[in-house]
Amino acid sequence: MGQDNSYRALWRTPHLPALLASMALTRMAARMFSLTLVLFVLARYASPSLAGWLVFAAVAPGLLLSPICGAILDRVGPTVAVRLDLFASGLFTGLLAVTSWLGLADPVLLFTLVILYSMTSPLGASGIRALLPRMVPSDTLDRANALDTAIWAVVDVLGAAIAGLCVAWLGPETTIVIVAVVYAGAALCLWQVPRLPSLNTVSTSLLRQAFEGMAIVARQPTLRGLAISYSLYQVTWGVLVVVIPVVAAKYFMAQDAESAAGFLWAAAGITGGLGALVAGHLRANGRERAIMMTGMIVSALAAWPIAAEFGLTGLVIGLVILDALAGPIDVALLTLRQRRTDPRQFGRVLSISMSLNVAGYPIGSALAGMVISGSLSAAFILAGAASLLAAVATVFIPRESELPANA
């Protein structure tokens, strides 16, 4: 096998290891925060509904502000945008822990800090995704996306397990402080990445650029199709992030529930990284729709009935299947979106389209918070139905032959 086609050769790309390290730490911090937030609320308020709405608040405001964030990203460049997000995320997670220690963390203040935390998230998420295709050769983009997705899978293992153990041993406030420290580590890694300037030289107003970004995404058939399909798929994961801690409390003693929730995610995530790395060698170009559709159909079955109706063993098997398939689905999504996006519009297009793609996650969390008190099985059915609808919605993603000339 030629070395040019290997992950080892890709790893030698200048500054790429520093970017991937920052990416890994950023995502680990976000993963730890989402699970710690749920465990914190369950421990303090014993309210799955409140936990679901706080997860919603940690994501939804950023989605609404994504057009503005995308315009900012196009103006300042991706490196500066990610740095801004890392600073804000570390600051507001730290404040959340401090206010809790001081006894001030009532639900209103919790929602305020979580919303502030969410507002800059599109800068970091889309900024990293805008950096990656500018730093690697175009013929290695699928493998770069596979590394990107594999890192996410590893973070699912480590982030969930570390968060569960830290909450069990040190308490939620200390765990949130650890999250802030991880964000600081990500910022240090990113300082080793050169500041890449914006490719966009348009001098229009920030608001006009934001509206232009929304118009570009609305007109682009691929981005529209991905927004419909992948946002439905993300409903599944939004449901599961709330359901898994509740299921852990059902099967394990109260003092073990936090660490059990982390290990349940870890058991699933072990296969996620392998699935992503294998997906990097699939040469998905032209077959993205088929990969996404197949993965989503099997994911629906993994969520229900496998994870829901076969006890703890079924739950672990279902999560493993879901994570293993997430890799190919994500690599197909990333490669297709990058191939069909003008690099000069990466900031706005990626910020808006990524936010639309993950819009289902907070919706799933909020719905799970309302449904789960009545029936755990109903929550799993909701997760499975969302993935099935996502598979059906892949028909809205055009084939290469169906694209208009300017798509």
KOLROKOL-299900 format. One record per residue (C-alpha): x, y, z; residue number from 0. Coordinates in nm, 3 decimals, padded with zeros to 5 digits. Layout:
N
<X:X | Y:Y | Z:Z | n:NUM>
...
REM end
This chain:
407
<X:00.000 | Y:00.000 | Z:00.000 | n:0>
<X:00.147 | Y:00.339 | Z:-00.097 | n:1>
<X:00.239 | Y:00.558 | Z:00.193 | n:2>
<X:00.058 | Y:00.855 | Z:00.036 | n:3>
<X:-00.271 | Y:00.674 | Z:00.100 | n:4>
<X:-00.200 | Y:00.602 | Z:00.466 | n:5>
<X:-00.317 | Y:00.776 | Z:00.780 | n:6>
<X:00.050 | Y:00.801 | Z:00.881 | n:7>
<X:00.125 | Y:01.016 | Z:00.576 | n:8>
<X:-00.178 | Y:01.232 | Z:00.648 | n:9>
<X:-00.060 | Y:01.279 | Z:01.008 | n:10>
<X:00.263 | Y:01.436 | Z:00.879 | n:11>
<X:00.068 | Y:01.726 | Z:00.726 | n:12>
<X:00.210 | Y:02.049 | Z:00.880 | n:13>
<X:00.019 | Y:02.168 | Z:01.189 | n:14>
<X:-00.247 | Y:01.898 | Z:01.146 | n:15>
<X:-00.157 | Y:01.712 | Z:01.472 | n:16>
<X:-00.197 | Y:02.034 | Z:01.672 | n:17>
<X:-00.535 | Y:02.101 | Z:01.508 | n:18>
<X:-00.654 | Y:01.746 | Z:01.575 | n:19>
<X:-00.536 | Y:01.768 | Z:01.938 | n:20>
<X:-00.729 | Y:02.091 | Z:01.985 | n:21>
<X:-01.029 | Y:01.935 | Z:01.812 | n:22>
<X:-01.015 | Y:01.631 | Z:02.041 | n:23>
<X:-00.990 | Y:01.836 | Z:02.360 | n:24>
<X:-01.267 | Y:02.073 | Z:02.251 | n:25>
<X:-01.504 | Y:01.788 | Z:02.178 | n:26>
<X:-01.408 | Y:01.605 | Z:02.496 | n:27>
<X:-01.493 | Y:01.915 | Z:02.697 | n:28>
<X:-01.828 | Y:01.952 | Z:02.518 | n:29>
<X:-01.908 | Y:01.581 | Z:02.563 | n:30>
<X:-01.817 | Y:01.591 | Z:02.931 | n:31>
<X:-02.025 | Y:01.905 | Z:02.979 | n:32>
<X:-02.342 | Y:01.765 | Z:02.821 | n:33>
<X:-02.337 | Y:01.449 | Z:03.035 | n:34>
<X:-02.224 | Y:01.631 | Z:03.351 | n:35>
<X:-02.506 | Y:01.881 | Z:03.306 | n:36>
<X:-02.762 | Y:01.598 | Z:03.295 | n:37>
<X:-02.609 | Y:01.424 | Z:03.599 | n:38>
<X:-02.585 | Y:01.755 | Z:03.787 | n:39>
<X:-02.955 | Y:01.829 | Z:03.737 | n:40>
<X:-03.062 | Y:01.474 | Z:03.821 | n:41>
<X:-02.857 | Y:01.487 | Z:04.143 | n:42>
<X:-02.972 | Y:01.835 | Z:04.251 | n:43>
<X:-03.331 | Y:01.845 | Z:04.126 | n:44>
<X:-03.421 | Y:01.482 | Z:04.037 | n:45>
<X:-03.588 | Y:01.618 | Z:03.724 | n:46>
<X:-03.532 | Y:01.449 | Z:03.384 | n:47>
<X:-03.752 | Y:01.718 | Z:03.229 | n:48>
<X:-03.527 | Y:02.000 | Z:03.357 | n:49>
<X:-03.222 | Y:01.807 | Z:03.240 | n:50>
<X:-03.368 | Y:01.773 | Z:02.892 | n:51>
<X:-03.447 | Y:02.144 | Z:02.867 | n:52>
<X:-03.101 | Y:02.244 | Z:02.988 | n:53>
<X:-02.942 | Y:02.024 | Z:02.720 | n:54>
<X:-03.175 | Y:02.202 | Z:02.476 | n:55>
<X:-03.055 | Y:02.539 | Z:02.609 | n:56>
<X:-02.691 | Y:02.431 | Z:02.570 | n:57>
<X:-02.742 | Y:02.382 | Z:02.195 | n:58>
<X:-03.044 | Y:02.568 | Z:02.058 | n:59>
<X:-02.934 | Y:02.935 | Z:02.106 | n:60>
<X:-02.614 | Y:02.865 | Z:01.917 | n:61>
<X:-02.816 | Y:02.716 | Z:01.634 | n:62>
<X:-03.029 | Y:03.029 | Z:01.611 | n:63>
<X:-02.721 | Y:03.252 | Z:01.606 | n:64>
<X:-02.534 | Y:03.041 | Z:01.353 | n:65>
<X:-02.590 | Y:03.284 | Z:01.060 | n:66>
<X:-02.429 | Y:03.567 | Z:01.259 | n:67>
<X:-02.150 | Y:03.337 | Z:01.379 | n:68>
<X:-02.088 | Y:03.226 | Z:01.022 | n:69>
<X:-02.056 | Y:03.585 | Z:00.903 | n:70>
<X:-01.812 | Y:03.657 | Z:01.189 | n:71>
<X:-01.613 | Y:03.349 | Z:01.094 | n:72>
<X:-01.587 | Y:03.465 | Z:00.732 | n:73>
<X:-01.465 | Y:03.804 | Z:00.853 | n:74>
<X:-01.205 | Y:03.701 | Z:01.113 | n:75>
<X:-01.098 | Y:03.365 | Z:00.970 | n:76>
<X:-01.142 | Y:03.018 | Z:01.120 | n:77>
<X:-00.847 | Y:03.021 | Z:01.362 | n:78>
<X:-00.957 | Y:03.335 | Z:01.546 | n:79>
<X:-01.319 | Y:03.215 | Z:01.550 | n:80>
<X:-01.228 | Y:02.891 | Z:01.725 | n:81>
<X:-01.014 | Y:03.078 | Z:01.978 | n:82>
<X:-01.307 | Y:03.305 | Z:02.065 | n:83>
<X:-01.534 | Y:03.006 | Z:02.124 | n:84>
<X:-01.279 | Y:02.827 | Z:02.342 | n:85>
<X:-01.237 | Y:03.135 | Z:02.562 | n:86>
<X:-01.614 | Y:03.184 | Z:02.605 | n:87>
<X:-01.681 | Y:02.813 | Z:02.668 | n:88>
<X:-01.412 | Y:02.791 | Z:02.936 | n:89>
<X:-01.537 | Y:03.109 | Z:03.102 | n:90>
<X:-01.905 | Y:03.014 | Z:03.127 | n:91>
<X:-01.845 | Y:02.654 | Z:03.237 | n:92>
<X:-01.618 | Y:02.785 | Z:03.511 | n:93>
<X:-01.882 | Y:03.034 | Z:03.622 | n:94>
<X:-02.140 | Y:02.755 | Z:03.636 | n:95>
<X:-01.928 | Y:02.562 | Z:03.885 | n:96>
<X:-01.851 | Y:02.871 | Z:04.097 | n:97>
<X:-02.215 | Y:02.978 | Z:04.123 | n:98>
<X:-02.314 | Y:02.625 | Z:04.225 | n:99>
<X:-02.050 | Y:02.618 | Z:04.499 | n:100>
<X:-02.182 | Y:02.953 | Z:04.623 | n:101>
<X:-02.537 | Y:02.817 | Z:04.634 | n:102>
<X:-02.658 | Y:03.056 | Z:04.364 | n:103>
<X:-02.728 | Y:02.804 | Z:04.089 | n:104>
<X:-03.106 | Y:02.817 | Z:04.073 | n:105>
<X:-03.271 | Y:02.707 | Z:03.747 | n:106>
<X:-03.288 | Y:03.064 | Z:03.611 | n:107>
<X:-02.914 | Y:03.122 | Z:03.653 | n:108>
<X:-02.840 | Y:02.775 | Z:03.518 | n:109>
<X:-03.035 | Y:02.850 | Z:03.203 | n:110>
<X:-02.864 | Y:03.190 | Z:03.167 | n:111>
<X:-02.510 | Y:03.050 | Z:03.187 | n:112>
<X:-02.591 | Y:02.752 | Z:02.965 | n:113>
<X:-02.743 | Y:02.980 | Z:02.700 | n:114>
<X:-02.434 | Y:03.204 | Z:02.707 | n:115>
<X:-02.219 | Y:02.894 | Z:02.672 | n:116>
<X:-02.420 | Y:02.794 | Z:02.366 | n:117>
<X:-02.406 | Y:03.126 | Z:02.184 | n:118>
<X:-02.047 | Y:03.097 | Z:02.055 | n:119>
<X:-02.055 | Y:02.723 | Z:01.984 | n:120>
<X:-02.104 | Y:02.762 | Z:01.604 | n:121>
<X:-01.776 | Y:02.956 | Z:01.589 | n:122>
<X:-01.583 | Y:02.660 | Z:01.726 | n:123>
<X:-01.768 | Y:02.378 | Z:01.552 | n:124>
<X:-01.774 | Y:02.532 | Z:01.205 | n:125>
<X:-01.433 | Y:02.697 | Z:01.249 | n:126>
<X:-01.261 | Y:02.362 | Z:01.299 | n:127>
<X:-01.448 | Y:02.212 | Z:01.005 | n:128>
<X:-01.344 | Y:02.513 | Z:00.792 | n:129>
<X:-00.979 | Y:02.471 | Z:00.894 | n:130>
<X:-00.954 | Y:02.103 | Z:00.808 | n:131>
<X:-01.010 | Y:02.115 | Z:00.428 | n:132>
<X:-00.773 | Y:02.413 | Z:00.404 | n:133>
<X:-00.490 | Y:02.223 | Z:00.573 | n:134>
<X:-00.497 | Y:01.888 | Z:00.391 | n:135>
<X:-00.467 | Y:01.797 | Z:00.019 | n:136>
<X:-00.804 | Y:01.757 | Z:-00.151 | n:137>
<X:-00.739 | Y:01.391 | Z:-00.237 | n:138>
<X:-00.696 | Y:01.308 | Z:00.133 | n:139>
<X:-01.013 | Y:01.484 | Z:00.247 | n:140>
<X:-01.210 | Y:01.161 | Z:00.303 | n:141>
<X:-00.937 | Y:01.023 | Z:00.530 | n:142>
<X:-00.911 | Y:01.357 | Z:00.712 | n:143>
<X:-01.286 | Y:01.341 | Z:00.770 | n:144>
<X:-01.248 | Y:00.984 | Z:00.890 | n:145>
<X:-00.988 | Y:01.098 | Z:01.146 | n:146>
<X:-01.224 | Y:01.380 | Z:01.243 | n:147>
<X:-01.506 | Y:01.131 | Z:01.301 | n:148>
<X:-01.280 | Y:00.878 | Z:01.474 | n:149>
<X:-01.170 | Y:01.148 | Z:01.717 | n:150>
<X:-01.535 | Y:01.217 | Z:01.791 | n:151>
<X:-01.593 | Y:00.847 | Z:01.860 | n:152>
<X:-01.292 | Y:00.825 | Z:02.092 | n:153>
<X:-01.413 | Y:01.137 | Z:02.270 | n:154>
<X:-01.749 | Y:00.966 | Z:02.320 | n:155>
<X:-01.564 | Y:00.689 | Z:02.502 | n:156>
<X:-01.327 | Y:00.901 | Z:02.708 | n:157>
<X:-01.552 | Y:01.203 | Z:02.760 | n:158>
<X:-01.851 | Y:01.006 | Z:02.884 | n:159>
<X:-01.645 | Y:00.770 | Z:03.099 | n:160>
<X:-01.436 | Y:01.049 | Z:03.252 | n:161>
<X:-01.743 | Y:01.264 | Z:03.317 | n:162>
<X:-01.930 | Y:00.976 | Z:03.483 | n:163>
<X:-01.634 | Y:00.882 | Z:03.703 | n:164>
<X:-01.553 | Y:01.241 | Z:03.796 | n:165>
<X:-01.912 | Y:01.317 | Z:03.894 | n:166>
<X:-01.927 | Y:00.998 | Z:04.103 | n:167>
<X:-01.594 | Y:01.061 | Z:04.280 | n:168>
<X:-01.555 | Y:01.440 | Z:04.283 | n:169>
<X:-01.904 | Y:01.580 | Z:04.237 | n:170>
<X:-02.057 | Y:01.771 | Z:03.946 | n:171>
<X:-01.910 | Y:02.111 | Z:04.033 | n:172>
<X:-01.552 | Y:01.985 | Z:04.033 | n:173>
<X:-01.621 | Y:01.799 | Z:03.709 | n:174>
<X:-01.741 | Y:02.121 | Z:03.547 | n:175>
<X:-01.415 | Y:02.289 | Z:03.656 | n:176>
<X:-01.227 | Y:02.004 | Z:03.486 | n:177>
<X:-01.430 | Y:02.076 | Z:03.171 | n:178>
<X:-01.313 | Y:02.439 | Z:03.182 | n:179>
<X:-00.950 | Y:02.321 | Z:03.217 | n:180>
<X:-00.990 | Y:02.093 | Z:02.914 | n:181>
<X:-01.115 | Y:02.392 | Z:02.713 | n:182>
<X:-00.801 | Y:02.580 | Z:02.819 | n:183>
<X:-00.587 | Y:02.289 | Z:02.697 | n:184>
<X:-00.763 | Y:02.299 | Z:02.361 | n:185>
<X:-00.685 | Y:02.670 | Z:02.333 | n:186>
<X:-00.314 | Y:02.607 | Z:02.401 | n:187>
<X:-00.301 | Y:02.345 | Z:02.125 | n:188>
<X:-00.472 | Y:02.580 | Z:01.882 | n:189>
<X:-00.209 | Y:02.849 | Z:01.937 | n:190>
<X:00.031 | Y:02.620 | Z:01.746 | n:191>
<X:-00.194 | Y:02.634 | Z:01.440 | n:192>
<X:-00.115 | Y:02.928 | Z:01.211 | n:193>
<X:-00.376 | Y:03.197 | Z:01.178 | n:194>
<X:-00.546 | Y:03.138 | Z:00.845 | n:195>
<X:-00.702 | Y:03.451 | Z:00.698 | n:196>
<X:-01.052 | Y:03.468 | Z:00.564 | n:197>
<X:-01.097 | Y:03.382 | Z:00.197 | n:198>
<X:-01.397 | Y:03.614 | Z:00.180 | n:199>
<X:-01.322 | Y:03.975 | Z:00.087 | n:200>
<X:-01.680 | Y:04.104 | Z:00.077 | n:201>
<X:-01.716 | Y:04.431 | Z:00.269 | n:202>
<X:-02.092 | Y:04.424 | Z:00.325 | n:203>
<X:-02.246 | Y:04.453 | Z:00.670 | n:204>
<X:-02.238 | Y:04.165 | Z:00.916 | n:205>
<X:-02.617 | Y:04.129 | Z:00.908 | n:206>
<X:-02.626 | Y:04.127 | Z:00.529 | n:207>
<X:-02.357 | Y:03.859 | Z:00.517 | n:208>
<X:-02.560 | Y:03.653 | Z:00.761 | n:209>
<X:-02.869 | Y:03.676 | Z:00.539 | n:210>
<X:-02.660 | Y:03.593 | Z:00.234 | n:211>
<X:-02.537 | Y:03.280 | Z:00.411 | n:212>
<X:-02.893 | Y:03.171 | Z:00.484 | n:213>
<X:-02.987 | Y:03.231 | Z:00.120 | n:214>
<X:-02.692 | Y:03.022 | Z:-00.002 | n:215>
<X:-02.789 | Y:02.730 | Z:00.220 | n:216>
<X:-03.158 | Y:02.760 | Z:00.126 | n:217>
<X:-03.077 | Y:02.753 | Z:-00.248 | n:218>
<X:-02.818 | Y:02.474 | Z:-00.235 | n:219>
<X:-03.005 | Y:02.143 | Z:-00.283 | n:220>
<X:-02.742 | Y:01.929 | Z:-00.115 | n:221>
<X:-02.734 | Y:02.143 | Z:00.199 | n:222>
<X:-03.115 | Y:02.146 | Z:00.213 | n:223>
<X:-03.130 | Y:01.767 | Z:00.186 | n:224>
<X:-02.861 | Y:01.716 | Z:00.449 | n:225>
<X:-03.036 | Y:01.956 | Z:00.685 | n:226>
<X:-03.359 | Y:01.756 | Z:00.667 | n:227>
<X:-03.206 | Y:01.410 | Z:00.690 | n:228>
<X:-02.926 | Y:01.461 | Z:00.938 | n:229>
<X:-03.128 | Y:01.679 | Z:01.176 | n:230>
<X:-03.382 | Y:01.396 | Z:01.204 | n:231>
<X:-03.097 | Y:01.153 | Z:01.270 | n:232>
<X:-02.968 | Y:01.379 | Z:01.547 | n:233>
<X:-03.304 | Y:01.357 | Z:01.726 | n:234>
<X:-03.201 | Y:00.998 | Z:01.805 | n:235>
<X:-02.885 | Y:01.110 | Z:01.982 | n:236>
<X:-03.063 | Y:01.394 | Z:02.162 | n:237>
<X:-03.308 | Y:01.141 | Z:02.306 | n:238>
<X:-03.034 | Y:00.898 | Z:02.409 | n:239>
<X:-02.823 | Y:01.155 | Z:02.597 | n:240>
<X:-03.115 | Y:01.201 | Z:02.838 | n:241>
<X:-03.240 | Y:00.841 | Z:02.838 | n:242>
<X:-02.911 | Y:00.662 | Z:02.914 | n:243>
<X:-02.852 | Y:00.817 | Z:03.261 | n:244>
<X:-03.213 | Y:00.738 | Z:03.353 | n:245>
<X:-03.172 | Y:00.377 | Z:03.236 | n:246>
<X:-02.845 | Y:00.353 | Z:03.433 | n:247>
<X:-03.031 | Y:00.457 | Z:03.747 | n:248>
<X:-03.285 | Y:00.179 | Z:03.678 | n:249>
<X:-03.024 | Y:-00.098 | Z:03.657 | n:250>
<X:-02.766 | Y:00.023 | Z:03.909 | n:251>
<X:-02.768 | Y:00.150 | Z:04.265 | n:252>
<X:-02.793 | Y:00.526 | Z:04.303 | n:253>
<X:-02.428 | Y:00.572 | Z:04.401 | n:254>
<X:-02.315 | Y:00.383 | Z:04.090 | n:255>
<X:-02.554 | Y:00.535 | Z:03.836 | n:256>
<X:-02.325 | Y:00.824 | Z:03.731 | n:257>
<X:-02.024 | Y:00.607 | Z:03.653 | n:258>
<X:-02.249 | Y:00.342 | Z:03.493 | n:259>
<X:-02.390 | Y:00.604 | Z:03.253 | n:260>
<X:-02.038 | Y:00.696 | Z:03.151 | n:261>
<X:-01.935 | Y:00.334 | Z:03.097 | n:262>
<X:-02.247 | Y:00.261 | Z:02.892 | n:263>
<X:-02.146 | Y:00.533 | Z:02.649 | n:264>
<X:-01.786 | Y:00.410 | Z:02.661 | n:265>
<X:-01.887 | Y:00.055 | Z:02.568 | n:266>
<X:-02.064 | Y:00.193 | Z:02.263 | n:267>
<X:-01.791 | Y:00.435 | Z:02.163 | n:268>
<X:-01.515 | Y:00.174 | Z:02.141 | n:269>
<X:-01.654 | Y:00.064 | Z:01.804 | n:270>
<X:-01.723 | Y:00.417 | Z:01.687 | n:271>
<X:-01.359 | Y:00.502 | Z:01.619 | n:272>
<X:-01.303 | Y:00.179 | Z:01.429 | n:273>
<X:-01.614 | Y:00.241 | Z:01.219 | n:274>
<X:-01.493 | Y:00.589 | Z:01.128 | n:275>
<X:-01.143 | Y:00.473 | Z:01.030 | n:276>
<X:-01.287 | Y:00.197 | Z:00.814 | n:277>
<X:-01.520 | Y:00.451 | Z:00.657 | n:278>
<X:-01.216 | Y:00.656 | Z:00.554 | n:279>
<X:-01.116 | Y:00.377 | Z:00.315 | n:280>
<X:-01.464 | Y:00.327 | Z:00.166 | n:281>
<X:-01.408 | Y:00.590 | Z:-00.103 | n:282>
<X:-01.757 | Y:00.724 | Z:-00.044 | n:283>
<X:-01.752 | Y:00.976 | Z:-00.330 | n:284>
<X:-02.077 | Y:00.935 | Z:-00.522 | n:285>
<X:-02.216 | Y:00.683 | Z:-00.272 | n:286>
<X:-02.280 | Y:00.914 | Z:00.023 | n:287>
<X:-02.658 | Y:00.889 | Z:00.003 | n:288>
<X:-02.658 | Y:00.510 | Z:00.007 | n:289>
<X:-02.416 | Y:00.498 | Z:00.301 | n:290>
<X:-02.626 | Y:00.741 | Z:00.502 | n:291>
<X:-02.957 | Y:00.571 | Z:00.424 | n:292>
<X:-02.834 | Y:00.221 | Z:00.512 | n:293>
<X:-02.669 | Y:00.338 | Z:00.833 | n:294>
<X:-02.979 | Y:00.526 | Z:00.946 | n:295>
<X:-03.213 | Y:00.231 | Z:00.885 | n:296>
<X:-02.997 | Y:-00.003 | Z:01.091 | n:297>
<X:-02.960 | Y:00.269 | Z:01.358 | n:298>
<X:-03.338 | Y:00.284 | Z:01.388 | n:299>
<X:-03.350 | Y:-00.090 | Z:01.462 | n:300>
<X:-03.063 | Y:-00.056 | Z:01.710 | n:301>
<X:-03.249 | Y:00.212 | Z:01.905 | n:302>
<X:-03.576 | Y:00.018 | Z:01.899 | n:303>
<X:-03.629 | Y:-00.266 | Z:01.962 | n:304>
<X:-03.272 | Y:-00.381 | Z:02.037 | n:305>
<X:-03.171 | Y:-00.119 | Z:02.294 | n:306>
<X:-03.517 | Y:-00.086 | Z:02.443 | n:307>
<X:-03.660 | Y:-00.435 | Z:02.472 | n:308>
<X:-03.372 | Y:-00.670 | Z:02.557 | n:309>
<X:-03.256 | Y:-00.550 | Z:02.895 | n:310>
<X:-02.910 | Y:-00.422 | Z:02.980 | n:311>
<X:-02.741 | Y:-00.651 | Z:02.725 | n:312>
<X:-02.966 | Y:-00.522 | Z:02.449 | n:313>
<X:-02.896 | Y:-00.165 | Z:02.556 | n:314>
<X:-02.519 | Y:-00.214 | Z:02.527 | n:315>
<X:-02.549 | Y:-00.395 | Z:02.191 | n:316>
<X:-02.782 | Y:-00.127 | Z:02.057 | n:317>
<X:-02.545 | Y:00.153 | Z:02.158 | n:318>
<X:-02.248 | Y:-00.030 | Z:02.004 | n:319>
<X:-02.435 | Y:-00.065 | Z:01.673 | n:320>
<X:-02.541 | Y:00.300 | Z:01.680 | n:321>
<X:-02.187 | Y:00.422 | Z:01.739 | n:322>
<X:-02.033 | Y:00.189 | Z:01.482 | n:323>
<X:-02.270 | Y:00.323 | Z:01.215 | n:324>
<X:-02.227 | Y:00.687 | Z:01.318 | n:325>
<X:-01.877 | Y:00.683 | Z:01.168 | n:326>
<X:-01.973 | Y:00.599 | Z:00.808 | n:327>
<X:-02.278 | Y:00.827 | Z:00.828 | n:328>
<X:-02.071 | Y:01.124 | Z:00.948 | n:329>
<X:-01.785 | Y:01.069 | Z:00.700 | n:330>
<X:-02.036 | Y:01.056 | Z:00.414 | n:331>
<X:-02.202 | Y:01.376 | Z:00.538 | n:332>
<X:-01.875 | Y:01.566 | Z:00.584 | n:333>
<X:-01.727 | Y:01.464 | Z:00.251 | n:334>
<X:-02.043 | Y:01.543 | Z:00.057 | n:335>
<X:-02.086 | Y:01.885 | Z:00.220 | n:336>
<X:-01.723 | Y:01.987 | Z:00.170 | n:337>
<X:-01.716 | Y:01.871 | Z:-00.192 | n:338>
<X:-02.021 | Y:02.079 | Z:-00.278 | n:339>
<X:-01.932 | Y:02.398 | Z:-00.087 | n:340>
<X:-01.741 | Y:02.694 | Z:-00.229 | n:341>
<X:-01.433 | Y:02.746 | Z:-00.003 | n:342>
<X:-01.492 | Y:03.122 | Z:-00.010 | n:343>
<X:-01.826 | Y:03.063 | Z:00.164 | n:344>
<X:-01.707 | Y:02.803 | Z:00.416 | n:345>
<X:-01.765 | Y:03.019 | Z:00.723 | n:346>
<X:-02.127 | Y:03.109 | Z:00.663 | n:347>
<X:-02.225 | Y:02.789 | Z:00.485 | n:348>
<X:-02.067 | Y:02.554 | Z:00.738 | n:349>
<X:-02.195 | Y:02.746 | Z:01.040 | n:350>
<X:-02.552 | Y:02.754 | Z:00.915 | n:351>
<X:-02.564 | Y:02.408 | Z:00.760 | n:352>
<X:-02.393 | Y:02.243 | Z:01.058 | n:353>
<X:-02.639 | Y:02.410 | Z:01.292 | n:354>
<X:-02.931 | Y:02.291 | Z:01.082 | n:355>
<X:-02.777 | Y:01.943 | Z:01.067 | n:356>
<X:-02.764 | Y:01.912 | Z:01.447 | n:357>
<X:-03.089 | Y:02.098 | Z:01.517 | n:358>
<X:-03.257 | Y:01.769 | Z:01.599 | n:359>
<X:-03.024 | Y:01.705 | Z:01.894 | n:360>
<X:-03.172 | Y:01.965 | Z:02.136 | n:361>
<X:-03.522 | Y:01.887 | Z:02.009 | n:362>
<X:-03.465 | Y:01.519 | Z:02.086 | n:363>
<X:-03.340 | Y:01.603 | Z:02.436 | n:364>
<X:-03.640 | Y:01.823 | Z:02.510 | n:365>
<X:-03.884 | Y:01.561 | Z:02.378 | n:366>
<X:-03.712 | Y:01.288 | Z:02.577 | n:367>
<X:-03.742 | Y:01.493 | Z:02.894 | n:368>
<X:-04.118 | Y:01.512 | Z:02.843 | n:369>
<X:-04.175 | Y:01.153 | Z:02.725 | n:370>
<X:-03.944 | Y:00.963 | Z:02.957 | n:371>
<X:-04.143 | Y:01.027 | Z:03.274 | n:372>
<X:-04.433 | Y:00.837 | Z:03.120 | n:373>
<X:-04.251 | Y:00.554 | Z:02.946 | n:374>
<X:-03.887 | Y:00.459 | Z:02.886 | n:375>
<X:-03.994 | Y:00.241 | Z:02.595 | n:376>
<X:-04.172 | Y:00.535 | Z:02.431 | n:377>
<X:-03.850 | Y:00.736 | Z:02.445 | n:378>
<X:-03.659 | Y:00.459 | Z:02.266 | n:379>
<X:-03.937 | Y:00.430 | Z:02.005 | n:380>
<X:-03.901 | Y:00.804 | Z:01.947 | n:381>
<X:-03.526 | Y:00.759 | Z:01.894 | n:382>
<X:-03.579 | Y:00.476 | Z:01.645 | n:383>
<X:-03.853 | Y:00.656 | Z:01.455 | n:384>
<X:-03.630 | Y:00.961 | Z:01.412 | n:385>
<X:-03.353 | Y:00.757 | Z:01.249 | n:386>
<X:-03.602 | Y:00.583 | Z:01.022 | n:387>
<X:-03.747 | Y:00.915 | Z:00.907 | n:388>
<X:-03.391 | Y:01.040 | Z:00.852 | n:389>
<X:-03.325 | Y:00.746 | Z:00.620 | n:390>
<X:-03.638 | Y:00.827 | Z:00.420 | n:391>
<X:-03.534 | Y:01.193 | Z:00.401 | n:392>
<X:-03.205 | Y:01.110 | Z:00.226 | n:393>
<X:-03.405 | Y:01.115 | Z:-00.098 | n:394>
<X:-03.395 | Y:01.495 | Z:-00.070 | n:395>
<X:-03.016 | Y:01.486 | Z:-00.116 | n:396>
<X:-02.959 | Y:01.506 | Z:-00.494 | n:397>
<X:-02.737 | Y:01.268 | Z:-00.686 | n:398>
<X:-02.447 | Y:01.412 | Z:-00.882 | n:399>
<X:-02.647 | Y:01.381 | Z:-01.205 | n:400>
<X:-02.941 | Y:01.571 | Z:-01.052 | n:401>
<X:-02.741 | Y:01.879 | Z:-00.950 | n:402>
<X:-02.807 | Y:02.208 | Z:-01.127 | n:403>
<X:-02.505 | Y:02.363 | Z:-01.292 | n:404>
<X:-02.449 | Y:02.621 | Z:-01.016 | n:405>
<X:-02.494 | Y:02.380 | Z:-00.720 | n:406>
REM end
